[in-house]
């Protein structure tokens, strides 16, 4: 059973930075999409950013240049650099990989808390 393992979350003060990482527990072939999502208490899970094979990226409008997604679909790793964090960024962050054919893998989620 392949698992996606997230790391890098935690508690940070407003204005601070965190770098999230996500890696597959073993190789997954034909990944074409990797994304970061988040879910705050009482809210629906939402897209933060995504990256596709070839390197094209997409961000939620509210990211406004604060976050950067990077990664390599062939190496099954994706990162999210988060700068200028705000209290409203507090959420559980999830990574997702999608294979050709549509099969999805999700990480277990990692907590990010922005608070003074």
Buried (B, 14 or more C-beta within 10 A) or exposed (E): EEEBEBEBBEEBEEEBEBBBBBBBEEEBEEBBBBBBBBBBEEEEBEBBBBBBBEEEEBBBEEBEEBBBBBBBBEEBBBBBBBEEBEEEBBBBBBBBBBBEEEEEBBBEBBEBBBEE
